[in-house]
Amino acid sequence: MYELQTTSNFRRKYIKLAEKNKKLQDSVQKTLELLRTNPKYKFLKTHKVFLSQYGKVYSSFVTGDIRIIWMQVENKLIILLLDIGGHSGGKSVYR
């Protein structure tokens, strides 16, 4: 099992995205549970990405347009959640 830790950026964006959306909250919780047990689980569609603000990190699927950006702390079973947001458009986590 991995330990999940969050950045203040992730927490702030999650609250803004999901505060009034119970369905999205449920989807995020499902994704986090899968990340905790197996970050390479097929449903998550996890893949490496390079983002200028973070460097080499991973992206995992939450919903059709929502992704979680994370990195594994080197040599530890810790996943640091960096960002959450849209796959495309103005709120894209890939910018």
C-alpha positions in Angstrom: 0.0 0.0 0.0 1.2 3.5 -0.8 0.8 6.5 1.5 -0.9 9.4 -0.3 0.3 12.9 0.6 -1.1 16.1 -0.9 0.3 19.5 -1.7 -1.5 22.7 -0.8 -2.0 23.3 -4.6 -3.8 19.9 -4.9 -6.0 20.5 -1.9 -7.0 24.0 -3.1 -7.8 22.9 -6.6 -9.7 19.8 -5.4 -11.9 21.9 -3.1 -12.7 24.3 -5.9 -13.5 21.6 -8.4 -15.5 19.2 -6.2 -17.1 21.4 -3.4 -20.6 21.1 -4.9 -20.2 18.0 -7.1 -20.8 14.8 -5.1 -20.3 12.6 -8.2 -16.8 14.1 -8.8 -16.0 13.7 -5.1 -16.9 10.0 -5.4 -14.8 9.6 -8.6 -11.8 11.2 -7.0 -12.1 9.0 -3.9 -12.2 5.9 -6.2 -9.1 7.1 -8.1 -7.2 7.8 -4.8 -8.1 4.3 -3.5 -6.8 2.7 -6.7 -3.6 4.9 -6.5 -3.1 3.8 -2.9 -3.2 0.1 -3.8 -1.8 0.0 -7.3 -0.8 3.2 -9.2 -0.4 1.3 -12.4 -4.0 -0.2 -12.3 -5.3 -0.3 -15.9 -8.5 1.8 -15.2 -6.3 4.8 -14.1 -4.6 5.0 -17.5 -1.5 6.1 -15.7 1.3 7.5 -17.9 4.4 9.6 -17.5 4.2 13.2 -18.6 6.6 16.1 -18.5 5.3 19.4 -17.1 7.5 22.4 -16.8 6.4 23.3 -13.3 6.9 19.7 -11.9 9.3 17.9 -14.3 8.7 14.2 -14.9 5.5 13.1 -13.2 2.5 10.8 -13.8 -1.0 11.5 -14.8 -4.0 9.3 -13.8 -7.6 9.3 -15.0 -10.4 10.4 -12.7 -13.3 11.2 -15.2 -13.5 11.9 -18.9 -11.9 15.3 -18.4 -10.4 15.2 -14.9 -6.8 14.0 -14.2 -4.6 13.8 -11.1 -0.9 14.7 -11.5 1.4 12.9 -9.0 4.9 11.8 -8.4 6.3 8.9 -6.3 8.8 10.0 -3.6 12.1 8.4 -4.5 12.7 4.9 -2.9 9.5 5.2 -0.8 6.0 4.0 -0.9 4.7 7.6 -0.9 2.7 9.2 -3.7 2.6 13.0 -3.6 -0.5 14.4 -5.2 0.5 17.6 -7.1 -2.4 18.8 -9.1 -6.0 18.0 -10.2 -7.9 19.5 -13.1 -9.0 19.2 -16.6 -7.4 17.2 -19.4 -7.9 20.1 -21.8 -9.1 23.6 -22.0 -8.4 26.6 -19.7 -8.2 24.5 -16.5 -5.8 21.9 -18.0 -3.3 20.3 -15.7 -1.0 19.9 -18.7 -0.1 23.6 -19.1 
